[in-house]
Amino acid sequence: AEIKETRERVGREIAQIVPIAQDTISQLGKDLRRGNEEALAEVHRLRDEAMEVGREVGRFKGMLEANEWLKELLDLVWGKENVEGKRVRTIALPVLRSIAAWLKRQGTPSLSSASLSLAIDRTISELEKWEV
């Protein structure tokens, strides 16, 4: 009888604990979902921020590359020896082509401008043959 009574009492206690445990589990699940949603939102925010930083880094990298080209152009103009042949070719070809186009637009060529045009055309041809 005492065992039966203890078993019934334990059963009643368990019956009282089960709804509390279910509510606690339900609340923990909600808290966990909310925490996951907040963490996911933060990850998305950080991803967007990283993408923006990447775009800015790319923009600055482009600016640095443009400035490097100008530095090499100045070094070439000043006759410094630190400019590689490949870069000399890369810089000189567009400059010479631009000068050649400008000379052609100047109307009736003089002897000196015709001579200069011929020299520029030959220089362009030679630069195009360079294997650097």
KOLGU-4560 file (N, C-alpha, C; in nm, 3 decimals, padded with zeros to 5 digits):
<recs>
<n_xx: 00.083 n_yy: -00.118 n_zz: 00.000 ca_xx: 00.000 ca_yy: 00.000 ca_zz: 00.000 c_xx: 00.088 c_yy: 00.126 c_zz: 00.000 mol: A seq: 1 type: ALA>
<n_xx: 00.193 n_yy: 00.119 n_zz: 00.079 ca_xx: 00.283 ca_yy: 00.235 ca_zz: 00.086 c_xx: 00.353 c_yy: 00.255 c_zz: -00.048 mol: A seq: 2 type: GLU>
<n_xx: 00.390 n_yy: 00.148 n_zz: -00.114 ca_xx: 00.457 ca_yy: 00.156 ca_zz: -00.245 c_xx: 00.359 c_yy: 00.211 c_zz: -00.347 mol: A seq: 3 type: ILE>
<n_xx: 00.233 n_yy: 00.164 n_zz: -00.340 ca_xx: 00.131 ca_yy: 00.210 ca_zz: -00.432 c_xx: 00.109 c_yy: 00.361 c_zz: -00.413 mol: A seq: 4 type: LYS>
<n_xx: 00.101 n_yy: 00.404 n_zz: -00.289 ca_xx: 00.080 ca_yy: 00.544 ca_zz: -00.257 c_xx: 00.199 c_yy: 00.629 c_zz: -00.305 mol: A seq: 5 type: GLU>
<n_xx: 00.321 n_yy: 00.581 n_zz: -00.287 ca_xx: 00.442 ca_yy: 00.651 ca_zz: -00.332 c_xx: 00.442 c_yy: 00.662 c_zz: -00.483 mol: A seq: 6 type: THR>
<n_xx: 00.404 n_yy: 00.552 n_zz: -00.549 ca_xx: 00.399 ca_yy: 00.552 ca_zz: -00.695 c_xx: 00.296 c_yy: 00.655 c_zz: -00.745 mol: A seq: 7 type: ARG>
<n_xx: 00.182 n_yy: 00.661 n_zz: -00.683 ca_xx: 00.079 ca_yy: 00.757 ca_zz: -00.723 c_xx: 00.127 c_yy: 00.901 c_zz: -00.699 mol: A seq: 8 type: GLU>
<n_xx: 00.193 n_yy: 00.921 n_zz: -00.585 ca_xx: 00.245 ca_yy: 01.054 ca_zz: -00.553 c_xx: 00.352 c_yy: 01.094 c_zz: -00.654 mol: A seq: 9 type: ARG>
<n_xx: 00.440 n_yy: 01.003 n_zz: -00.690 ca_xx: 00.545 ca_yy: 01.030 ca_zz: -00.790 c_xx: 00.479 c_yy: 01.057 c_zz: -00.924 mol: A seq: 10 type: VAL>
<n_xx: 00.376 n_yy: 00.982 n_zz: -00.958 ca_xx: 00.303 ca_yy: 01.003 ca_zz: -01.084 c_xx: 00.240 c_yy: 01.142 c_zz: -01.089 mol: A seq: 11 type: GLY>
<n_xx: 00.178 n_yy: 01.184 n_zz: -00.974 ca_xx: 00.120 ca_yy: 01.318 ca_zz: -00.969 c_xx: 00.228 c_yy: 01.425 c_zz: -00.982 mol: A seq: 12 type: ARG>
<n_xx: 00.340 n_yy: 01.406 n_zz: -00.916 ca_xx: 00.452 ca_yy: 01.503 ca_zz: -00.925 c_xx: 00.503 c_yy: 01.511 c_zz: -01.069 mol: A seq: 13 type: GLU>
<n_xx: 00.516 n_yy: 01.396 n_zz: -01.132 ca_xx: 00.563 ca_yy: 01.394 ca_zz: -01.272 c_xx: 00.461 c_yy: 01.464 c_zz: -01.361 mol: A seq: 14 type: ILE>
<n_xx: 00.332 n_yy: 01.436 n_zz: -01.336 ca_xx: 00.226 ca_yy: 01.500 ca_zz: -01.415 c_xx: 00.231 c_yy: 01.652 c_zz: -01.399 mol: A seq: 15 type: ALA>
<n_xx: 00.269 n_yy: 01.700 n_zz: -01.281 ca_xx: 00.280 ca_yy: 01.845 ca_zz: -01.260 c_xx: 00.406 c_yy: 01.902 c_zz: -01.326 mol: A seq: 16 type: GLN>
<n_xx: 00.512 n_yy: 01.822 n_zz: -01.330 ca_xx: 00.641 ca_yy: 01.868 ca_zz: -01.385 c_xx: 00.637 c_yy: 01.872 c_zz: -01.538 mol: A seq: 17 type: ILE>
<n_xx: 00.566 n_yy: 01.778 n_zz: -01.602 ca_xx: 00.566 ca_yy: 01.767 ca_zz: -01.748 c_xx: 00.521 c_yy: 01.897 c_zz: -01.815 mol: A seq: 18 type: VAL>
<n_xx: 00.409 n_yy: 01.960 n_zz: -01.778 ca_xx: 00.371 ca_yy: 02.086 ca_zz: -01.846 c_xx: 00.474 c_yy: 02.198 c_zz: -01.824 mol: A seq: 19 type: PRO>
<n_xx: 00.531 n_yy: 02.202 n_zz: -01.704 ca_xx: 00.634 ca_yy: 02.304 ca_zz: -01.677 c_xx: 00.756 c_yy: 02.279 c_zz: -01.766 mol: A seq: 20 type: ILE>
<n_xx: 00.796 n_yy: 02.153 n_zz: -01.778 ca_xx: 00.911 ca_yy: 02.117 ca_zz: -01.862 c_xx: 00.880 c_yy: 02.148 c_zz: -02.008 mol: A seq: 21 type: ALA>
<n_xx: 00.758 n_yy: 02.118 n_zz: -02.053 ca_xx: 00.721 ca_yy: 02.147 ca_zz: -02.192 c_xx: 00.722 c_yy: 02.298 c_zz: -02.218 mol: A seq: 22 type: GLN>
<n_xx: 00.670 n_yy: 02.375 n_zz: -02.124 ca_xx: 00.673 ca_yy: 02.521 ca_zz: -02.140 c_xx: 00.816 c_yy: 02.573 c_zz: -02.144 mol: A seq: 23 type: ASP>
<n_xx: 00.899 n_yy: 02.518 n_zz: -02.057 ca_xx: 01.040 ca_yy: 02.559 ca_zz: -02.054 c_xx: 01.109 c_yy: 02.525 c_zz: -02.186 mol: A seq: 24 type: THR>
<n_xx: 01.085 n_yy: 02.405 n_zz: -02.237 ca_xx: 01.145 ca_yy: 02.363 ca_zz: -02.364 c_xx: 01.094 c_yy: 02.451 c_zz: -02.477 mol: A seq: 25 type: ILE>
<n_xx: 00.964 n_yy: 02.481 n_zz: -02.475 ca_xx: 00.905 ca_yy: 02.568 ca_zz: -02.578 c_xx: 00.969 c_yy: 02.707 c_zz: -02.573 mol: A seq: 26 type: SER>
<n_xx: 00.985 n_yy: 02.761 n_zz: -02.452 ca_xx: 01.045 ca_yy: 02.894 ca_zz: -02.437 c_xx: 01.191 c_yy: 02.893 c_zz: -02.481 mol: A seq: 27 type: GLN>
<n_xx: 01.263 n_yy: 02.786 n_zz: -02.446 ca_xx: 01.403 ca_yy: 02.774 ca_zz: -02.488 c_xx: 01.412 c_yy: 02.767 c_zz: -02.641 mol: A seq: 28 type: LEU>
<n_xx: 01.319 n_yy: 02.694 n_zz: -02.702 ca_xx: 01.317 ca_yy: 02.686 ca_zz: -02.849 c_xx: 01.293 c_yy: 02.822 c_zz: -02.912 mol: A seq: 29 type: GLY>
<n_xx: 01.199 n_yy: 02.899 n_zz: -02.857 ca_xx: 01.172 ca_yy: 03.034 ca_zz: -02.908 c_xx: 01.295 c_yy: 03.123 c_zz: -02.891 mol: A seq: 30 type: LYS>
<n_xx: 01.357 n_yy: 03.115 n_zz: -02.773 ca_xx: 01.477 ca_yy: 03.196 ca_zz: -02.747 c_xx: 01.589 c_yy: 03.159 c_zz: -02.844 mol: A seq: 31 type: ASP>
<n_xx: 01.603 n_yy: 03.029 n_zz: -02.869 ca_xx: 01.708 ca_yy: 02.982 ca_zz: -02.960 c_xx: 01.680 c_yy: 03.030 c_zz: -03.103 mol: A seq: 32 type: LEU>
<n_xx: 01.555 n_yy: 03.021 n_zz: -03.147 ca_xx: 01.520 ca_yy: 03.070 ca_zz: -03.281 c_xx: 01.546 c_yy: 03.220 c_zz: -03.293 mol: A seq: 33 type: ARG>
<n_xx: 01.505 n_yy: 03.295 n_zz: -03.191 ca_xx: 01.526 ca_yy: 03.439 ca_zz: -03.193 c_xx: 01.676 c_yy: 03.470 c_zz: -03.196 mol: A seq: 34 type: ARG>
<n_xx: 01.753 n_yy: 03.397 n_zz: -03.116 ca_xx: 01.898 ca_yy: 03.416 ca_zz: -03.115 c_xx: 01.959 c_yy: 03.383 c_zz: -03.251 mol: A seq: 35 type: GLY>
<n_xx: 01.911 n_yy: 03.275 n_zz: -03.313 ca_xx: 01.960 ca_yy: 03.239 ca_zz: -03.447 c_xx: 01.925 c_yy: 03.346 c_zz: -03.549 mol: A seq: 36 type: ASN>
<n_xx: 01.803 n_yy: 03.398 n_zz: -03.541 ca_xx: 01.762 ca_yy: 03.504 ca_zz: -03.635 c_xx: 01.846 c_yy: 03.629 c_zz: -03.615 mol: A seq: 37 type: GLU>
<n_xx: 01.873 n_yy: 03.664 n_zz: -03.491 ca_xx: 01.957 ca_yy: 03.781 ca_zz: -03.464 c_xx: 02.099 c_yy: 03.759 c_zz: -03.516 mol: A seq: 38 type: GLU>
<n_xx: 02.152 n_yy: 03.637 n_zz: -03.492 ca_xx: 02.287 ca_yy: 03.606 ca_zz: -03.539 c_xx: 02.292 c_yy: 03.609 c_zz: -03.692 mol: A seq: 39 type: ALA>
<n_xx: 02.190 n_yy: 03.555 n_zz: -03.757 ca_xx: 02.185 ca_yy: 03.555 ca_zz: -03.903 c_xx: 02.175 c_yy: 03.698 c_zz: -03.957 mol: A seq: 40 type: LEU>
<n_xx: 02.095 n_yy: 03.781 n_zz: -03.893 ca_xx: 02.085 ca_yy: 03.921 ca_zz: -03.934 c_xx: 02.221 c_yy: 03.990 c_zz: -03.919 mol: A seq: 41 type: ALA>
<n_xx: 02.292 n_yy: 03.961 n_zz: -03.813 ca_xx: 02.425 ca_yy: 04.019 ca_zz: -03.792 c_xx: 02.524 c_yy: 03.970 c_zz: -03.898 mol: A seq: 42 type: GLU>
<n_xx: 02.516 n_yy: 03.841 n_zz: -03.931 ca_xx: 02.603 ca_yy: 03.785 ca_zz: -04.035 c_xx: 02.574 c_yy: 03.855 c_zz: -04.169 mol: A seq: 43 type: VAL>
<n_xx: 02.447 n_yy: 03.875 n_zz: -04.201 ca_xx: 02.411 ca_yy: 03.944 ca_zz: -04.326 c_xx: 02.462 c_yy: 04.089 c_zz: -04.324 mol: A seq: 44 type: HIS>
<n_xx: 02.450 n_yy: 04.154 n_zz: -04.211 ca_xx: 02.498 ca_yy: 04.292 ca_zz: -04.199 c_xx: 02.649 c_yy: 04.295 c_zz: -04.220 mol: A seq: 45 type: ARG>
<n_xx: 02.719 n_yy: 04.201 n_zz: -04.156 ca_xx: 02.865 ca_yy: 04.196 ca_zz: -04.171 c_xx: 02.905 c_yy: 04.163 c_zz: -04.315 mol: A seq: 46 type: LEU>
<n_xx: 02.829 n_yy: 04.075 n_zz: -04.380 ca_xx: 02.857 ca_yy: 04.041 ca_zz: -04.520 c_xx: 02.841 c_yy: 04.165 c_zz: -04.607 mol: A seq: 47 type: ARG>
<n_xx: 02.732 n_yy: 04.239 n_zz: -04.587 ca_xx: 02.709 ca_yy: 04.360 ca_zz: -04.665 c_xx: 02.818 c_yy: 04.463 c_zz: -04.640 mol: A seq: 48 type: ASP>
<n_xx: 02.858 n_yy: 04.475 n_zz: -04.516 ca_xx: 02.966 ca_yy: 04.568 ca_zz: -04.481 c_xx: 03.097 c_yy: 04.524 c_zz: -04.545 mol: A seq: 49 type: GLU>
<n_xx: 03.124 n_yy: 04.393 n_zz: -04.544 ca_xx: 03.247 ca_yy: 04.340 ca_zz: -04.605 c_xx: 03.245 c_yy: 04.365 c_zz: -04.756 mol: A seq: 50 type: ALA>
<n_xx: 03.129 n_yy: 04.351 n_zz: -04.818 ca_xx: 03.118 ca_yy: 04.377 ca_zz: -04.962 c_xx: 03.148 c_yy: 04.523 c_zz: -04.991 mol: A seq: 51 type: MET>
<n_xx: 03.096 n_yy: 04.612 n_zz: -04.909 ca_xx: 03.120 ca_yy: 04.755 ca_zz: -04.928 c_xx: 03.268 c_yy: 04.787 c_zz: -04.908 mol: A seq: 52 type: GLU>
<n_xx: 03.328 n_yy: 04.726 n_zz: -04.807 ca_xx: 03.472 ca_yy: 04.747 ca_zz: -04.783 c_xx: 03.551 c_yy: 04.694 c_zz: -04.903 mol: A seq: 53 type: VAL>
<n_xx: 03.509 n_yy: 04.579 n_zz: -04.956 ca_xx: 03.576 ca_yy: 04.524 ca_zz: -05.074 c_xx: 03.569 c_yy: 04.617 c_zz: -05.194 mol: A seq: 54 type: GLY>
<n_xx: 03.452 n_yy: 04.677 n_zz: -05.214 ca_xx: 03.437 ca_yy: 04.773 ca_zz: -05.324 c_xx: 03.530 c_yy: 04.893 c_zz: -05.302 mol: A seq: 55 type: ARG>
<n_xx: 03.537 n_yy: 04.941 n_zz: -05.179 ca_xx: 03.625 ca_yy: 05.055 ca_zz: -05.149 c_xx: 03.771 c_yy: 05.017 c_zz: -05.170 mol: A seq: 56 type: GLU>
<n_xx: 03.809 n_yy: 04.897 n_zz: -05.127 ca_xx: 03.947 ca_yy: 04.852 ca_zz: -05.146 c_xx: 03.978 c_yy: 04.845 c_zz: -05.295 mol: A seq: 57 type: VAL>
<n_xx: 03.884 n_yy: 04.792 n_zz: -05.374 ca_xx: 03.904 ca_yy: 04.786 ca_zz: -05.519 c_xx: 03.919 c_yy: 04.924 c_zz: -05.580 mol: A seq: 58 type: GLY>
<n_xx: 03.839 n_yy: 05.017 n_zz: -05.533 ca_xx: 03.847 ca_yy: 05.154 ca_zz: -05.584 c_xx: 03.983 c_yy: 05.215 c_zz: -05.550 mol: A seq: 59 type: ARG>
<n_xx: 04.028 n_yy: 05.196 n_zz: -05.426 ca_xx: 04.159 ca_yy: 05.250 ca_zz: -05.387 c_xx: 04.272 c_yy: 05.179 c_zz: -05.460 mol: A seq: 60 type: PHE>
<n_xx: 04.257 n_yy: 05.050 n_zz: -05.483 ca_xx: 04.359 ca_yy: 04.975 ca_zz: -05.557 c_xx: 04.371 c_yy: 05.031 c_zz: -05.699 mol: A seq: 61 type: LYS>
<n_xx: 04.256 n_yy: 05.059 n_zz: -05.760 ca_xx: 04.256 ca_yy: 05.119 ca_zz: -05.893 c_xx: 04.326 c_yy: 05.254 c_zz: -05.894 mol: A seq: 62 type: GLY>
<n_xx: 04.297 n_yy: 05.333 n_zz: -05.790 ca_xx: 04.362 ca_yy: 05.465 ca_zz: -05.781 c_xx: 04.513 c_yy: 05.450 c_zz: -05.765 mol: A seq: 63 type: MET>
<n_xx: 04.554 n_yy: 05.353 n_zz: -05.684 ca_xx: 04.698 ca_yy: 05.331 ca_zz: -05.664 c_xx: 04.764 c_yy: 05.286 c_zz: -05.794 mol: A seq: 64 type: LEU>
<n_xx: 04.695 n_yy: 05.196 n_zz: -05.868 ca_xx: 04.752 ca_yy: 05.150 ca_zz: -05.994 c_xx: 04.763 c_yy: 05.266 c_zz: -06.093 mol: A seq: 65 type: GLU>
<n_xx: 04.662 n_yy: 05.352 n_zz: -06.096 ca_xx: 04.668 ca_yy: 05.468 ca_zz: -06.185 c_xx: 04.783 c_yy: 05.559 c_zz: -06.145 mol: A seq: 66 type: ALA>
<n_xx: 04.800 n_yy: 05.579 n_zz: -06.016 ca_xx: 04.910 ca_yy: 05.664 ca_zz: -05.969 c_xx: 05.045 c_yy: 05.600 c_zz: -05.998 mol: A seq: 67 type: ASN>
<n_xx: 05.051 n_yy: 05.467 n_zz: -05.991 ca_xx: 05.177 ca_yy: 05.399 ca_zz: -06.020 c_xx: 05.215 c_yy: 05.422 c_zz: -06.166 mol: A seq: 68 type: GLU>
<n_xx: 05.115 n_yy: 05.416 n_zz: -06.255 ca_xx: 05.139 ca_yy: 05.441 ca_zz: -06.396 c_xx: 05.193 c_yy: 05.582 c_zz: -06.416 mol: A seq: 69 type: TRP>
<n_xx: 05.134 n_yy: 05.679 n_zz: -06.347 ca_xx: 05.181 ca_yy: 05.818 ca_zz: -06.358 c_xx: 05.322 c_yy: 05.833 c_zz: -06.303 mol: A seq: 70 type: LEU>
<n_xx: 05.351 n_yy: 05.762 n_zz: -06.195 ca_xx: 05.487 ca_yy: 05.768 ca_zz: -06.137 c_xx: 05.587 c_yy: 05.713 c_zz: -06.239 mol: A seq: 71 type: LYS>
<n_xx: 05.551 n_yy: 05.601 n_zz: -06.302 ca_xx: 05.642 ca_yy: 05.544 ca_zz: -06.402 c_xx: 05.656 c_yy: 05.637 c_zz: -06.522 mol: A seq: 72 type: GLU>
<n_xx: 05.548 n_yy: 05.705 n_zz: -06.560 ca_xx: 05.554 ca_yy: 05.801 ca_zz: -06.670 c_xx: 05.651 c_yy: 05.915 c_zz: -06.634 mol: A seq: 73 type: LEU>
<n_xx: 05.639 n_yy: 05.966 n_zz: -06.512 ca_xx: 05.732 ca_yy: 06.071 ca_zz: -06.469 c_xx: 05.876 c_yy: 06.021 c_zz: -06.466 mol: A seq: 74 type: LEU>
<n_xx: 05.895 n_yy: 05.899 n_zz: -06.416 ca_xx: 06.030 ca_yy: 05.841 ca_zz: -06.413 c_xx: 06.086 c_yy: 05.831 c_zz: -06.555 mol: A seq: 75 type: ASP>
<n_xx: 06.000 n_yy: 05.792 n_zz: -06.650 ca_xx: 06.042 ca_yy: 05.781 ca_zz: -06.789 c_xx: 06.077 c_yy: 05.919 c_zz: -06.846 mol: A seq: 76 type: LEU>
<n_xx: 05.993 n_yy: 06.018 n_zz: -06.817 ca_xx: 06.018 ca_yy: 06.155 ca_zz: -06.865 c_xx: 06.149 c_yy: 06.209 c_zz: -06.809 mol: A seq: 77 type: VAL>
<n_xx: 06.175 n_yy: 06.180 n_zz: -06.682 ca_xx: 06.298 ca_yy: 06.230 ca_zz: -06.618 c_xx: 06.420 c_yy: 06.145 c_zz: -06.650 mol: A seq: 78 type: TRP>
<n_xx: 06.402 n_yy: 06.040 n_zz: -06.728 ca_xx: 06.516 ca_yy: 05.958 ca_zz: -06.771 c_xx: 06.570 c_yy: 05.864 c_zz: -06.665 mol: A seq: 79 type: GLY>
<n_xx: 06.488 n_yy: 05.834 n_zz: -06.567 ca_xx: 06.534 ca_yy: 05.741 ca_zz: -06.463 c_xx: 06.540 c_yy: 05.600 c_zz: -06.521 mol: A seq: 80 type: LYS>
<n_xx: 06.626 n_yy: 05.518 n_zz: -06.465 ca_xx: 06.649 ca_yy: 05.385 ca_zz: -06.520 c_xx: 06.567 c_yy: 05.276 c_zz: -06.452 mol: A seq: 81 type: GLU>
<n_xx: 06.477 n_yy: 05.311 n_zz: -06.363 ca_xx: 06.404 ca_yy: 05.208 ca_zz: -06.289 c_xx: 06.277 c_yy: 05.159 c_zz: -06.360 mol: A seq: 82 type: ASN>
<n_xx: 06.248 n_yy: 05.210 n_zz: -06.480 ca_xx: 06.128 ca_yy: 05.168 ca_zz: -06.553 c_xx: 06.165 c_yy: 05.050 c_zz: -06.643 mol: A seq: 83 type: VAL>
<n_xx: 06.088 n_yy: 04.940 n_zz: -06.631 ca_xx: 06.114 ca_yy: 04.820 ca_zz: -06.710 c_xx: 06.078 c_yy: 04.844 c_zz: -06.856 mol: A seq: 84 type: GLU>
<n_xx: 06.142 n_yy: 04.769 n_zz: -06.946 ca_xx: 06.114 ca_yy: 04.782 ca_zz: -07.089 c_xx: 05.967 c_yy: 04.758 c_zz: -07.122 mol: A seq: 85 type: GLY>
<n_xx: 05.907 n_yy: 04.664 n_zz: -07.055 ca_xx: 05.766 ca_yy: 04.634 ca_zz: -07.078 c_xx: 05.679 c_yy: 04.755 c_zz: -07.046 mol: A seq: 86 type: LYS>
<n_xx: 05.710 n_yy: 04.823 n_zz: -06.939 ca_xx: 05.633 ca_yy: 04.942 ca_zz: -06.899 c_xx: 05.662 c_yy: 05.059 c_zz: -06.992 mol: A seq: 87 type: ARG>
<n_xx: 05.789 n_yy: 05.070 n_zz: -07.041 ca_xx: 05.822 ca_yy: 05.175 ca_zz: -07.137 c_xx: 05.736 c_yy: 05.158 c_zz: -07.261 mol: A seq: 88 type: VAL>
<n_xx: 05.725 n_yy: 05.034 n_zz: -07.308 ca_xx: 05.643 ca_yy: 05.004 ca_zz: -07.426 c_xx: 05.497 c_yy: 05.038 c_zz: -07.399 mol: A seq: 89 type: ARG>
<n_xx: 05.446 n_yy: 04.998 n_zz: -07.282 ca_xx: 05.307 ca_yy: 05.022 ca_zz: -07.245 c_xx: 05.277 c_yy: 05.171 c_zz: -07.236 mol: A seq: 90 type: THR>
<n_xx: 05.371 n_yy: 05.249 n_zz: -07.191 ca_xx: 05.352 ca_yy: 05.394 ca_zz: -07.177 c_xx: 05.372 c_yy: 05.464 c_zz: -07.312 mol: A seq: 91 type: ILE>
<n_xx: 05.477 n_yy: 05.426 n_zz: -07.383 ca_xx: 05.515 ca_yy: 05.499 ca_zz: -07.504 c_xx: 05.417 c_yy: 05.479 c_zz: -07.620 mol: A seq: 92 type: ALA>
<n_xx: 05.366 n_yy: 05.358 n_zz: -07.636 ca_xx: 05.277 ca_yy: 05.333 ca_zz: -07.751 c_xx: 05.153 c_yy: 05.423 c_zz: -07.752 mol: A seq: 93 type: LEU>
<n_xx: 05.076 n_yy: 05.431 n_zz: -07.642 ca_xx: 04.959 ca_yy: 05.520 ca_zz: -07.650 c_xx: 04.996 c_yy: 05.668 c_zz: -07.667 mol: A seq: 94 type: PRO>
<n_xx: 05.108 n_yy: 05.709 n_zz: -07.607 ca_xx: 05.150 ca_yy: 05.848 ca_zz: -07.621 c_xx: 05.188 c_yy: 05.876 c_zz: -07.767 mol: A seq: 95 type: VAL>
<n_xx: 05.266 n_yy: 05.789 n_zz: -07.825 ca_xx: 05.308 ca_yy: 05.809 ca_zz: -07.965 c_xx: 05.190 c_yy: 05.801 c_zz: -08.061 mol: A seq: 96 type: LEU>
<n_xx: 05.099 n_yy: 05.709 n_zz: -08.037 ca_xx: 04.980 ca_yy: 05.699 ca_zz: -08.123 c_xx: 04.896 c_yy: 05.826 c_zz: -08.113 mol: A seq: 97 type: ARG>
<n_xx: 04.886 n_yy: 05.882 n_zz: -07.994 ca_xx: 04.811 ca_yy: 06.006 ca_zz: -07.976 c_xx: 04.878 c_yy: 06.121 c_zz: -08.049 mol: A seq: 98 type: SER>
<n_xx: 05.010 n_yy: 06.128 n_zz: -08.041 ca_xx: 05.083 ca_yy: 06.234 ca_zz: -08.111 c_xx: 05.065 c_yy: 06.218 c_zz: -08.262 mol: A seq: 99 type: ILE>
<n_xx: 05.074 n_yy: 06.094 n_zz: -08.311 ca_xx: 05.057 ca_yy: 06.069 ca_zz: -08.455 c_xx: 04.918 c_yy: 06.112 c_zz: -08.500 mol: A seq: 100 type: ALA>
<n_xx: 04.815 n_yy: 06.081 n_zz: -08.422 ca_xx: 04.678 ca_yy: 06.122 ca_zz: -08.457 c_xx: 04.666 c_yy: 06.273 c_zz: -08.454 mol: A seq: 101 type: ALA>
<n_xx: 04.727 n_yy: 06.337 n_zz: -08.359 ca_xx: 04.721 ca_yy: 06.484 ca_zz: -08.349 c_xx: 04.788 c_yy: 06.548 c_zz: -08.470 mol: A seq: 102 type: TRP>
<n_xx: 04.903 n_yy: 06.496 n_zz: -08.509 ca_xx: 04.974 ca_yy: 06.550 ca_zz: -08.625 c_xx: 04.890 c_yy: 06.537 c_zz: -08.752 mol: A seq: 103 type: LEU>
<n_xx: 04.819 n_yy: 06.426 n_zz: -08.767 ca_xx: 04.736 ca_yy: 06.405 ca_zz: -08.887 c_xx: 04.619 c_yy: 06.502 c_zz: -08.892 mol: A seq: 104 type: LYS>
<n_xx: 04.571 n_yy: 06.548 n_zz: -08.778 ca_xx: 04.458 ca_yy: 06.640 ca_zz: -08.773 c_xx: 04.499 c_yy: 06.786 c_zz: -08.793 mol: A seq: 105 type: ARG>
<n_xx: 04.627 n_yy: 06.813 n_zz: -08.805 ca_xx: 04.675 ca_yy: 06.951 ca_zz: -08.811 c_xx: 04.666 c_yy: 07.013 c_zz: -08.950 mol: A seq: 106 type: GLN>
<n_xx: 04.605 n_yy: 06.947 n_zz: -09.045 ca_xx: 04.587 ca_yy: 07.007 ca_zz: -09.177 c_xx: 04.707 c_yy: 06.981 c_zz: -09.266 mol: A seq: 107 type: GLY>
<n_xx: 04.741 n_yy: 07.080 n_zz: -09.345 ca_xx: 04.850 ca_yy: 07.066 ca_zz: -09.441 c_xx: 04.982 c_yy: 07.044 c_zz: -09.367 mol: A seq: 108 type: THR>
<n_xx: 05.045 n_yy: 06.929 n_zz: -09.393 ca_xx: 05.170 ca_yy: 06.901 ca_zz: -09.321 c_xx: 05.287 c_yy: 06.982 c_zz: -09.376 mol: A seq: 109 type: PRO>
<n_xx: 05.369 n_yy: 07.026 n_zz: -09.285 ca_xx: 05.495 ca_yy: 07.092 ca_zz: -09.325 c_xx: 05.600 c_yy: 06.983 c_zz: -09.339 mol: A seq: 110 type: SER>
<n_xx: 05.714 n_yy: 07.022 n_zz: -09.390 ca_xx: 05.822 ca_yy: 06.925 ca_zz: -09.405 c_xx: 05.863 c_yy: 06.867 c_zz: -09.270 mol: A seq: 111 type: LEU>
<n_xx: 05.870 n_yy: 06.954 n_zz: -09.169 ca_xx: 05.913 ca_yy: 06.907 ca_zz: -09.036 c_xx: 05.806 c_yy: 06.817 c_zz: -08.973 mol: A seq: 112 type: SER>
<n_xx: 05.676 n_yy: 06.851 n_zz: -08.989 ca_xx: 05.573 ca_yy: 06.766 ca_zz: -08.928 c_xx: 05.561 c_yy: 06.633 c_zz: -09.002 mol: A seq: 113 type: SER>
<n_xx: 05.582 n_yy: 06.635 n_zz: -09.135 ca_xx: 05.580 ca_yy: 06.510 ca_zz: -09.212 c_xx: 05.696 c_yy: 06.421 c_zz: -09.169 mol: A seq: 114 type: ALA>
<n_xx: 05.810 n_yy: 06.482 n_zz: -09.150 ca_xx: 05.928 ca_yy: 06.408 ca_zz: -09.105 c_xx: 05.905 c_yy: 06.349 c_zz: -08.965 mol: A seq: 115 type: SER>
<n_xx: 05.844 n_yy: 06.431 n_zz: -08.878 ca_xx: 05.813 ca_yy: 06.385 ca_zz: -08.742 c_xx: 05.712 c_yy: 06.271 c_zz: -08.745 mol: A seq: 116 type: LEU>
<n_xx: 05.609 n_yy: 06.283 n_zz: -08.830 ca_xx: 05.507 ca_yy: 06.177 ca_zz: -08.843 c_xx: 05.572 c_yy: 06.046 c_zz: -08.887 mol: A seq: 117 type: SER>
<n_xx: 05.661 n_yy: 06.055 n_zz: -08.983 ca_xx: 05.729 ca_yy: 05.935 ca_zz: -09.032 c_xx: 05.814 c_yy: 05.873 c_zz: -08.920 mol: A seq: 118 type: LEU>
<n_xx: 05.885 n_yy: 05.956 n_zz: -08.846 ca_xx: 05.969 ca_yy: 05.905 ca_zz: -08.737 c_xx: 05.883 c_yy: 05.841 c_zz: -08.627 mol: A seq: 119 type: ALA>
<n_xx: 05.770 n_yy: 05.903 n_zz: -08.596 ca_xx: 05.680 ca_yy: 05.847 ca_zz: -08.494 c_xx: 05.623 c_yy: 05.714 c_zz: -08.541 mol: A seq: 120 type: ILE>
<n_xx: 05.581 n_yy: 05.708 n_zz: -08.668 ca_xx: 05.526 ca_yy: 05.582 ca_zz: -08.722 c_xx: 05.630 c_yy: 05.470 c_zz: -08.716 mol: A seq: 121 type: ASP>
<n_xx: 05.755 n_yy: 05.502 n_zz: -08.749 ca_xx: 05.862 ca_yy: 05.401 ca_zz: -08.741 c_xx: 05.887 c_yy: 05.359 c_zz: -08.596 mol: A seq: 122 type: ARG>
<n_xx: 05.883 n_yy: 05.455 n_zz: -08.506 ca_xx: 05.904 ca_yy: 05.424 ca_zz: -08.363 c_xx: 05.792 c_yy: 05.335 c_zz: -08.311 mol: A seq: 123 type: THR>
<n_xx: 05.668 n_yy: 05.368 n_zz: -08.349 ca_xx: 05.554 ca_yy: 05.284 ca_zz: -08.308 c_xx: 05.573 c_yy: 05.143 c_zz: -08.360 mol: A seq: 124 type: ILE>
<n_xx: 05.612 n_yy: 05.132 n_zz: -08.486 ca_xx: 05.633 ca_yy: 04.999 ca_zz: -08.547 c_xx: 05.740 c_yy: 04.921 c_zz: -08.471 mol: A seq: 125 type: SER>
<n_xx: 05.848 n_yy: 04.988 n_zz: -08.435 ca_xx: 05.956 ca_yy: 04.921 ca_zz: -08.361 c_xx: 05.909 c_yy: 04.880 c_zz: -08.220 mol: A seq: 126 type: GLU>
<n_xx: 05.837 n_yy: 04.969 n_zz: -08.154 ca_xx: 05.788 ca_yy: 04.936 ca_zz: -08.019 c_xx: 05.693 c_yy: 04.816 c_zz: -08.022 mol: A seq: 127 type: LEU>
<n_xx: 05.611 n_yy: 04.808 n_zz: -08.127 ca_xx: 05.518 ca_yy: 04.696 ca_zz: -08.139 c_xx: 05.591 c_yy: 04.563 c_zz: -08.157 mol: A seq: 128 type: GLU>
<n_xx: 05.712 n_yy: 04.569 n_zz: -08.210 ca_xx: 05.792 ca_yy: 04.447 ca_zz: -08.230 c_xx: 05.865 c_yy: 04.402 c_zz: -08.104 mol: A seq: 129 type: LYS>
<n_xx: 05.878 n_yy: 04.491 n_zz: -08.008 ca_xx: 05.951 ca_yy: 04.458 ca_zz: -07.885 c_xx: 05.892 c_yy: 04.335 c_zz: -07.819 mol: A seq: 130 type: TRP>
<n_xx: 05.979 n_yy: 04.248 n_zz: -07.777 ca_xx: 05.937 ca_yy: 04.133 ca_zz: -07.697 c_xx: 06.003 c_yy: 04.148 c_zz: -07.560 mol: A seq: 131 type: GLU>
<n_xx: 05.927 n_yy: 04.202 n_zz: -07.467 ca_xx: 05.983 ca_yy: 04.226 ca_zz: -07.333 c_xx: 05.910 c_yy: 04.144 c_zz: -07.230 mol: A seq: 132 type: VAL>
</recs>
